[in-house]
Amino acid sequence: MFENMGDMAKMLSSMQENAKKMEQELESKTFAVKSGGGMIELVGNGKGEVTDLSIDDSLLQDKESLQILLISAFNDLAKMIEQNKQSSALNMLGSANAFTK
């Protein structure tokens, strides 16, 4: 697979650079989810940080519904971000063609 250690070092260096680039791209992405038919809207970035939250005023009087919808929105956002990370990682590995040489 590798003719010498220099080839392997070059490949590893390239993969590290690609990983850093992917991480930067993920950090700049924005993800949005809605819950309760749009009564809750949650926005986050690729690092998994919540950057915005919108709550319909009608939910402020219904604590139980608000809690359920917030939990749903947070879980949906976390899944969306994780799936994007996995997809990006698979794309990076595929473009490296490390296993086909």
LUMTOR-278446 format. One record per atom (N, C-alpha, C, CB): residue number from 1; residue in one letter; x, z negated, y negated. Coordinates in steps of 0.02 Angstrom, whole numbers, padded with zeros to 5 digits, always signed. Glycine has a CB too. Example, Ala and Ser with C-alpha at 12.3 -4.5 7.8 and 13.67 -1.06 7.14 Angstrom:
BEGIN
+------+------+--------+--------+--------+
: resi : resn :      x :      z :      y :
+------+------+--------+--------+--------+
:    1 :    A : +00660 : -00390 : +00284 :
:    1 :    A : +00615 : -00390 : +00225 :
:    1 :    A : +00660 : -00390 : +00165 :
:    1 :    A : +00565 : -00452 : +00224 :
:    2 :    S : +00642 : -00354 : +00112 :
:    2 :    S : +00684 : -00357 : +00053 :
:    2 :    S : +00645 : -00394 : -00002 :
:    2 :    S : +00704 : -00286 : +00030 :
+------+------+--------+--------+--------+
//
This chain:
BEGIN
+------+------+--------+--------+--------+
: resi : resn :      x :      z :      y :
+------+------+--------+--------+--------+
:    1 :    M : +00041 : +00000 : +00060 :
:    1 :    M : +00000 : +00000 : +00000 :
:    1 :    M : +00044 : +00000 : -00063 :
:    1 :    M : -00047 : -00061 : +00000 :
:    2 :    F : +00093 : -00043 : -00065 :
:    2 :    F : +00140 : -00045 : -00121 :
:    2 :    F : +00209 : -00027 : -00095 :
:    2 :    F : +00140 : -00115 : -00156 :
:    3 :    E : +00241 : +00019 : -00129 :
:    3 :    E : +00308 : +00040 : -00107 :
:    3 :    E : +00360 : -00011 : -00125 :
:    3 :    E : +00326 : +00107 : -00136 :
:    4 :    N : +00348 : -00047 : -00179 :
:    4 :    N : +00396 : -00100 : -00198 :
:    4 :    N : +00360 : -00153 : -00240 :
:    4 :    N : +00455 : -00070 : -00238 :
:    5 :    M : +00394 : -00205 : -00252 :
:    5 :    M : +00365 : -00261 : -00290 :
:    5 :    M : +00349 : -00242 : -00362 :
:    5 :    M : +00412 : -00321 : -00289 :
:    6 :    G : +00386 : -00195 : -00389 :
:    6 :    G : +00374 : -00172 : -00457 :
:    6 :    G : +00305 : -00141 : -00464 :
:    6 :    G : +00427 : -00123 : -00479 :
:    7 :    D : +00284 : -00102 : -00413 :
:    7 :    D : +00218 : -00071 : -00414 :
:    7 :    D : +00164 : -00125 : -00413 :
:    7 :    D : +00209 : -00024 : -00354 :
:    8 :    M : +00174 : -00176 : -00371 :
:    8 :    M : +00126 : -00230 : -00367 :
:    8 :    M : +00122 : -00268 : -00433 :
:    8 :    M : +00143 : -00277 : -00308 :
:    9 :    A : +00179 : -00281 : -00463 :
:    9 :    A : +00180 : -00317 : -00527 :
:    9 :    A : +00144 : -00277 : -00581 :
:    9 :    A : +00252 : -00331 : -00548 :
:   10 :    K : +00154 : -00211 : -00582 :
:   10 :    K : +00120 : -00168 : -00631 :
:   10 :    K : +00044 : -00171 : -00620 :
:   10 :    K : +00145 : -00095 : -00625 :
:   11 :    M : +00023 : -00168 : -00557 :
:   11 :    M : -00048 : -00170 : -00542 :
:   11 :    M : -00078 : -00237 : -00564 :
:   11 :    M : -00060 : -00158 : -00468 :
:   12 :    L : -00044 : -00292 : -00549 :
:   12 :    L : -00069 : -00358 : -00568 :
:   12 :    L : -00072 : -00366 : -00643 :
:   12 :    L : -00025 : -00413 : -00538 :
:   13 :    S : -00022 : -00340 : -00678 :
:   13 :    S : -00022 : -00343 : -00751 :
:   13 :    S : -00081 : -00303 : -00779 :
:   13 :    S : +00044 : -00316 : -00779 :
:   14 :    S : -00093 : -00245 : -00751 :
:   14 :    S : -00148 : -00204 : -00773 :
:   14 :    S : -00215 : -00238 : -00760 :
:   14 :    S : -00147 : -00137 : -00737 :
:   15 :    M : -00221 : -00271 : -00703 :
:   15 :    M : -00283 : -00307 : -00688 :
:   15 :    M : -00294 : -00365 : -00736 :
:   15 :    M : -00282 : -00332 : -00615 :
:   16 :    Q : -00240 : -00399 : -00755 :
:   16 :    Q : -00246 : -00455 : -00802 :
:   16 :    Q : -00269 : -00429 : -00870 :
:   16 :    Q : -00180 : -00492 : -00808 :
:   17 :    E : -00240 : -00374 : -00892 :
:   17 :    E : -00261 : -00344 : -00956 :
:   17 :    E : -00334 : -00324 : -00954 :
:   17 :    E : -00216 : -00283 : -00973 :
:   18 :    N : -00354 : -00293 : -00898 :
:   18 :    N : -00424 : -00273 : -00891 :
:   18 :    N : -00470 : -00333 : -00891 :
:   18 :    N : -00434 : -00232 : -00828 :
:   19 :    A : -00450 : -00387 : -00860 :
:   19 :    A : -00491 : -00448 : -00858 :
:   19 :    A : -00499 : -00477 : -00928 :
:   19 :    A : -00459 : -00500 : -00811 :
:   20 :    K : -00445 : -00478 : -00967 :
:   20 :    K : -00450 : -00503 : -01036 :
:   20 :    K : -00496 : -00459 : -01077 :
:   20 :    K : -00380 : -00506 : -01068 :
:   21 :    K : -00490 : -00394 : -01069 :
:   21 :    K : -00532 : -00347 : -01106 :
:   21 :    K : -00606 : -00357 : -01086 :
:   21 :    K : -00510 : -00274 : -01092 :
:   22 :    M : -00618 : -00366 : -01021 :
:   22 :    M : -00686 : -00377 : -00997 :
:   22 :    M : -00715 : -00441 : -01026 :
:   22 :    M : -00688 : -00379 : -00921 :
:   23 :    E : -00675 : -00494 : -01028 :
:   23 :    E : -00697 : -00558 : -01056 :
:   23 :    E : -00716 : -00551 : -01129 :
:   23 :    E : -00643 : -00612 : -01047 :
:   24 :    Q : -00675 : -00514 : -01167 :
:   24 :    Q : -00690 : -00503 : -01238 :
:   24 :    Q : -00754 : -00463 : -01247 :
:   24 :    Q : -00632 : -00468 : -01272 :
:   25 :    E : -00764 : -00413 : -01204 :
:   25 :    E : -00825 : -00372 : -01208 :
:   25 :    E : -00886 : -00415 : -01191 :
:   25 :    E : -00820 : -00312 : -01160 :
:   26 :    L : -00880 : -00458 : -01141 :
:   26 :    L : -00935 : -00501 : -01122 :
:   26 :    L : -00953 : -00549 : -01179 :
:   26 :    L : -00918 : -00540 : -01059 :
:   27 :    E : -00903 : -00576 : -01212 :
:   27 :    E : -00915 : -00623 : -01267 :
:   27 :    E : -00953 : -00590 : -01324 :
:   27 :    E : -00850 : -00651 : -01293 :
:   28 :    S : -00944 : -00525 : -01333 :
:   28 :    S : -00977 : -00491 : -01389 :
:   28 :    S : -01047 : -00467 : -01372 :
:   28 :    S : -00935 : -00433 : -01411 :
:   29 :    K : -01066 : -00470 : -01308 :
:   29 :    K : -01133 : -00447 : -01288 :
:   29 :    K : -01185 : -00500 : -01304 :
:   29 :    K : -01134 : -00430 : -01213 :
:   30 :    T : -01245 : -00476 : -01317 :
:   30 :    T : -01301 : -00520 : -01331 :
:   30 :    T : -01355 : -00509 : -01279 :
:   30 :    T : -01329 : -00509 : -01402 :
:   31 :    F : -01385 : -00563 : -01255 :
:   31 :    F : -01437 : -00559 : -01205 :
:   31 :    F : -01498 : -00596 : -01231 :
:   31 :    F : -01414 : -00589 : -01137 :
:   32 :    A : -01557 : -00568 : -01220 :
:   32 :    A : -01619 : -00600 : -01244 :
:   32 :    A : -01670 : -00602 : -01188 :
:   32 :    A : -01647 : -00562 : -01305 :
:   33 :    V : -01704 : -00658 : -01182 :
:   33 :    V : -01758 : -00665 : -01134 :
:   33 :    V : -01819 : -00694 : -01169 :
:   33 :    V : -01737 : -00710 : -01074 :
:   34 :    K : -01878 : -00678 : -01142 :
:   34 :    K : -01940 : -00706 : -01167 :
:   34 :    K : -01975 : -00742 : -01111 :
:   34 :    K : -01986 : -00651 : -01198 :
:   35 :    S : -02010 : -00794 : -01128 :
:   35 :    S : -02047 : -00833 : -01080 :
:   35 :    S : -02117 : -00847 : -01108 :
:   35 :    S : -02010 : -00900 : -01063 :
:   36 :    G : -02166 : -00853 : -01064 :
:   36 :    G : -02233 : -00868 : -01088 :
:   36 :    G : -02263 : -00812 : -01128 :
:   36 :    G : -02234 : -00930 : -01128 :
:   37 :    G : -02250 : -00750 : -01108 :
:   37 :    G : -02277 : -00693 : -01144 :
:   37 :    G : -02249 : -00686 : -01214 :
:   37 :    G : -02351 : -00698 : -01148 :
:   38 :    G : -02188 : -00710 : -01224 :
:   38 :    G : -02156 : -00704 : -01289 :
:   38 :    G : -02163 : -00766 : -01333 :
:   38 :    G : -02183 : -00645 : -01326 :
:   39 :    M : -02194 : -00818 : -01306 :
:   39 :    M : -02201 : -00879 : -01346 :
:   39 :    M : -02134 : -00914 : -01356 :
:   39 :    M : -02251 : -00927 : -01312 :
:   40 :    I : -02088 : -00902 : -01309 :
:   40 :    I : -02020 : -00928 : -01314 :
:   40 :    I : -01974 : -00868 : -01310 :
:   40 :    I : -02003 : -00981 : -01257 :
:   41 :    E : -01927 : -00864 : -01357 :
:   41 :    E : -01875 : -00812 : -01353 :
:   41 :    E : -01808 : -00846 : -01360 :
:   41 :    E : -01885 : -00756 : -01408 :
:   42 :    L : -01764 : -00831 : -01311 :
:   42 :    L : -01699 : -00862 : -01309 :
:   42 :    L : -01646 : -00808 : -01310 :
:   42 :    L : -01692 : -00907 : -01245 :
:   43 :    V : -01596 : -00816 : -01352 :
:   43 :    V : -01542 : -00767 : -01358 :
:   43 :    V : -01476 : -00803 : -01345 :
:   43 :    V : -01542 : -00734 : -01429 :
:   44 :    G : -01433 : -00770 : -01307 :
:   44 :    G : -01367 : -00798 : -01292 :
:   44 :    G : -01314 : -00745 : -01290 :
:   44 :    G : -01369 : -00835 : -01226 :
:   45 :    N : -01252 : -00767 : -01285 :
:   45 :    N : -01196 : -00719 : -01281 :
:   45 :    N : -01168 : -00719 : -01210 :
:   45 :    N : -01141 : -00736 : -01332 :
:   46 :    G : -01120 : -00676 : -01198 :
:   46 :    G : -01091 : -00668 : -01132 :
:   46 :    G : -01051 : -00728 : -01108 :
:   46 :    G : -01048 : -00609 : -01132 :
:   47 :    K : -01036 : -00774 : -01153 :
:   47 :    K : -01001 : -00835 : -01133 :
:   47 :    K : -01050 : -00887 : -01107 :
:   47 :    K : -00961 : -00864 : -01192 :
:   48 :    G : -01115 : -00872 : -01112 :
:   48 :    G : -01166 : -00919 : -01089 :
:   48 :    G : -01189 : -00967 : -01143 :
:   48 :    G : -01140 : -00957 : -01031 :
:   49 :    E : -01171 : -00954 : -01204 :
:   49 :    E : -01191 : -00997 : -01260 :
:   49 :    E : -01257 : -00972 : -01289 :
:   49 :    E : -01136 : -00999 : -01315 :
:   50 :    V : -01303 : -01018 : -01301 :
:   50 :    V : -01366 : -01001 : -01334 :
:   50 :    V : -01352 : -00992 : -01408 :
:   50 :    V : -01420 : -01056 : -01321 :
:   51 :    T : -01374 : -00935 : -01434 :
:   51 :    T : -01361 : -00921 : -01505 :
:   51 :    T : -01424 : -00922 : -01548 :
:   51 :    T : -01327 : -00854 : -01512 :
:   52 :    D : -01482 : -00918 : -01516 :
:   52 :    D : -01545 : -00920 : -01554 :
:   52 :    D : -01602 : -00940 : -01508 :
:   52 :    D : -01559 : -00852 : -01588 :
:   53 :    L : -01650 : -00975 : -01537 :
:   53 :    L : -01709 : -00996 : -01500 :
:   53 :    L : -01769 : -00992 : -01546 :
:   53 :    L : -01700 : -01068 : -01473 :
:   54 :    S : -01821 : -00959 : -01522 :
:   54 :    S : -01883 : -00952 : -01561 :
:   54 :    S : -01940 : -00981 : -01520 :
:   54 :    S : -01896 : -00878 : -01580 :
:   55 :    I : -01978 : -01026 : -01549 :
:   55 :    I : -02034 : -01059 : -01515 :
:   55 :    I : -02097 : -01047 : -01555 :
:   55 :    I : -02021 : -01135 : -01505 :
:   56 :    D : -02148 : -01021 : -01522 :
:   56 :    D : -02213 : -01011 : -01555 :
:   56 :    D : -02241 : -01079 : -01576 :
:   56 :    D : -02263 : -00973 : -01508 :
:   57 :    D : -02267 : -01082 : -01636 :
:   57 :    D : -02292 : -01146 : -01663 :
:   57 :    D : -02345 : -01178 : -01619 :
:   57 :    D : -02320 : -01134 : -01732 :
:   58 :    S : -02385 : -01138 : -01584 :
:   58 :    S : -02438 : -01166 : -01543 :
:   58 :    S : -02412 : -01209 : -01486 :
:   58 :    S : -02481 : -01110 : -01514 :
:   59 :    L : -02349 : -01199 : -01466 :
:   59 :    L : -02320 : -01238 : -01412 :
:   59 :    L : -02297 : -01307 : -01435 :
:   59 :    L : -02262 : -01201 : -01382 :
:   60 :    L : -02291 : -01318 : -01499 :
:   60 :    L : -02265 : -01381 : -01523 :
:   60 :    L : -02313 : -01440 : -01509 :
:   60 :    L : -02252 : -01376 : -01597 :
:   61 :    Q : -02375 : -01424 : -01495 :
:   61 :    Q : -02424 : -01477 : -01479 :
:   61 :    Q : -02432 : -01488 : -01404 :
:   61 :    Q : -02491 : -01460 : -01510 :
:   62 :    D : -02399 : -01445 : -01363 :
:   62 :    D : -02406 : -01449 : -01290 :
:   62 :    D : -02337 : -01457 : -01259 :
:   62 :    D : -02441 : -01385 : -01263 :
:   63 :    K : -02315 : -01519 : -01257 :
:   63 :    K : -02247 : -01535 : -01234 :
:   63 :    K : -02234 : -01510 : -01163 :
:   63 :    K : -02235 : -01610 : -01237 :
:   64 :    E : -02281 : -01519 : -01118 :
:   64 :    E : -02271 : -01500 : -01048 :
:   64 :    E : -02260 : -01424 : -01041 :
:   64 :    E : -02330 : -01522 : -01005 :
:   65 :    S : -02302 : -01386 : -01074 :
:   65 :    S : -02295 : -01312 : -01072 :
:   65 :    S : -02229 : -01291 : -01104 :
:   65 :    S : -02354 : -01278 : -01108 :
:   66 :    L : -02212 : -01323 : -01159 :
:   66 :    L : -02149 : -01307 : -01193 :
:   66 :    L : -02090 : -01319 : -01147 :
:   66 :    L : -02142 : -01349 : -01258 :
:   67 :    Q : -02090 : -01375 : -01112 :
:   67 :    Q : -02036 : -01391 : -01066 :
:   67 :    Q : -02031 : -01339 : -01010 :
:   67 :    Q : -02045 : -01460 : -01036 :
:   68 :    I : -02087 : -01321 : -00981 :
:   68 :    I : -02088 : -01273 : -00926 :
:   68 :    I : -02062 : -01205 : -00950 :
:   68 :    I : -02159 : -01265 : -00898 :
:   69 :    L : -02085 : -01182 : -01007 :
:   69 :    L : -02064 : -01117 : -01033 :
:   69 :    L : -01990 : -01117 : -01054 :
:   69 :    L : -02107 : -01097 : -01091 :
:   70 :    L : -01967 : -01172 : -01082 :
:   70 :    L : -01896 : -01176 : -01100 :
:   70 :    L : -01851 : -01174 : -01038 :
:   70 :    L : -01881 : -01240 : -01140 :
:   71 :    I : -01870 : -01211 : -00987 :
:   71 :    I : -01831 : -01211 : -00925 :
:   71 :    I : -01829 : -01140 : -00896 :
:   71 :    I : -01861 : -01260 : -00873 :
:   72 :    S : -01886 : -01107 : -00895 :
:   72 :    S : -01889 : -01039 : -00869 :
:   72 :    S : -01844 : -00992 : -00909 :
:   72 :    S : -01962 : -01013 : -00871 :
:   73 :    A : -01847 : -00997 : -00975 :
:   73 :    A : -01807 : -00954 : -01018 :
:   73 :    A : -01732 : -00967 : -01008 :
:   73 :    A : -01826 : -00964 : -01092 :
:   74 :    F : -01712 : -01030 : -01005 :
:   74 :    F : -01641 : -01046 : -00994 :
:   74 :    F : -01617 : -01020 : -00927 :
:   74 :    F : -01630 : -01122 : -00998 :
:   75 :    N : -01657 : -01028 : -00875 :
:   75 :    N : -01638 : -01004 : -00809 :
:   75 :    N : -01633 : -00927 : -00808 :
:   75 :    N : -01688 : -01027 : -00756 :
:   76 :    D : -01681 : -00894 : -00839 :
:   76 :    D : -01679 : -00820 : -00842 :
:   76 :    D : -01618 : -00796 : -00879 :
:   76 :    D : -01743 : -00793 : -00875 :
:   77 :    L : -01602 : -00829 : -00934 :
:   77 :    L : -01543 : -00809 : -00974 :
:   77 :    L : -01479 : -00819 : -00933 :
:   77 :    L : -01540 : -00849 : -01039 :
:   78 :    A : -01473 : -00875 : -00900 :
:   78 :    A : -01414 : -00890 : -00859 :
:   78 :    A : -01406 : -00837 : -00804 :
:   78 :    A : -01418 : -00960 : -00829 :
:   79 :    K : -01460 : -00819 : -00771 :
:   79 :    K : -01458 : -00768 : -00718 :
:   79 :    K : -01436 : -00701 : -00746 :
:   79 :    K : -01526 : -00762 : -00684 :
:   80 :    M : -01464 : -00683 : -00803 :
:   80 :    M : -01448 : -00619 : -00834 :
:   80 :    M : -01374 : -00614 : -00852 :
:   80 :    M : -01491 : -00608 : -00897 :
:   81 :    I : -01347 : -00667 : -00881 :
:   81 :    I : -01277 : -00669 : -00900 :
:   81 :    I : -01232 : -00666 : -00838 :
:   81 :    I : -01261 : -00732 : -00942 :
:   82 :    E : -01250 : -00704 : -00787 :
:   82 :    E : -01210 : -00706 : -00725 :
:   82 :    E : -01210 : -00637 : -00691 :
:   82 :    E : -01236 : -00760 : -00677 :
:   83 :    Q : -01268 : -00605 : -00688 :
:   83 :    Q : -01272 : -00539 : -00657 :
:   83 :    Q : -01229 : -00489 : -00696 :
:   83 :    Q : -01345 : -00515 : -00654 :
:   84 :    N : -01229 : -00494 : -00762 :
:   84 :    N : -01189 : -00449 : -00802 :
:   84 :    N : -01115 : -00461 : -00790 :
:   84 :    N : -01205 : -00458 : -00876 :
:   85 :    K : -01095 : -00524 : -00784 :
:   85 :    K : -01025 : -00540 : -00770 :
:   85 :    K : -01004 : -00511 : -00703 :
:   85 :    K : -01013 : -00616 : -00770 :
:   86 :    Q : -01047 : -00520 : -00652 :
:   86 :    Q : -01031 : -00494 : -00585 :
:   86 :    Q : -01025 : -00418 : -00586 :
:   86 :    Q : -01084 : -00516 : -00535 :
:   87 :    S : -01072 : -00386 : -00620 :
:   87 :    S : -01071 : -00313 : -00625 :
:   87 :    S : -01008 : -00288 : -00660 :
:   87 :    S : -01133 : -00287 : -00661 :
:   88 :    S : -00989 : -00321 : -00714 :
:   88 :    S : -00929 : -00302 : -00751 :
:   88 :    S : -00867 : -00312 : -00708 :
:   88 :    S : -00923 : -00343 : -00815 :
:   89 :    A : -00865 : -00366 : -00670 :
:   89 :    A : -00807 : -00380 : -00627 :
:   89 :    A : -00802 : -00327 : -00572 :
:   89 :    A : -00812 : -00450 : -00595 :
:   90 :    L : -00858 : -00309 : -00542 :
:   90 :    L : -00857 : -00257 : -00491 :
:   90 :    L : -00835 : -00190 : -00519 :
:   90 :    L : -00926 : -00251 : -00458 :
:   91 :    N : -00858 : -00175 : -00579 :
:   91 :    N : -00838 : -00112 : -00611 :
:   91 :    N : -00763 : -00113 : -00625 :
:   91 :    N : -00876 : -00102 : -00677 :
:   92 :    M : -00736 : -00170 : -00646 :
:   92 :    M : -00665 : -00175 : -00660 :
:   92 :    M : -00625 : -00165 : -00596 :
:   92 :    M : -00648 : -00244 : -00691 :
:   93 :    L : -00647 : -00196 : -00542 :
:   93 :    L : -00612 : -00188 : -00479 :
:   93 :    L : -00616 : -00116 : -00454 :
:   93 :    L : -00641 : -00236 : -00426 :
:   94 :    G : -00673 : -00086 : -00463 :
:   94 :    G : -00681 : -00017 : -00442 :
:   94 :    G : -00637 : +00031 : -00481 :
:   94 :    G : -00752 : +00004 : -00448 :
:   95 :    S : -00629 : +00017 : -00545 :
:   95 :    S : -00587 : +00062 : -00586 :
:   95 :    S : -00513 : +00051 : -00573 :
:   95 :    S : -00602 : +00051 : -00660 :
:   96 :    A : -00496 : -00008 : -00546 :
:   96 :    A : -00425 : -00021 : -00532 :
:   96 :    A : -00402 : +00018 : -00470 :
:   96 :    A : -00412 : -00097 : -00521 :
:   97 :    N : -00450 : +00034 : -00426 :
:   97 :    N : -00434 : +00070 : -00364 :
:   97 :    N : -00376 : +00038 : -00326 :
:   97 :    N : -00417 : +00143 : -00381 :
:   98 :    A : -00373 : -00027 : -00328 :
:   98 :    A : -00318 : -00063 : -00295 :
:   98 :    A : -00319 : -00056 : -00220 :
:   98 :    A : -00319 : -00137 : -00314 :
:   99 :    F : -00378 : -00045 : -00193 :
:   99 :    F : -00385 : -00045 : -00121 :
:   99 :    F : -00386 : +00025 : -00091 :
:   99 :    F : -00447 : -00081 : -00101 :
:  100 :    T : -00380 : +00076 : -00133 :
:  100 :    T : -00383 : +00144 : -00108 :
:  100 :    T : -00317 : +00179 : -00110 :
:  100 :    T : -00433 : +00182 : -00147 :
:  101 :    K : -00265 : +00145 : -00136 :
:  101 :    K : -00200 : +00177 : -00140 :
:  101 :    K : -00161 : +00168 : -00077 :
:  101 :    K : -00160 : +00149 : -00199 :
+------+------+--------+--------+--------+
//
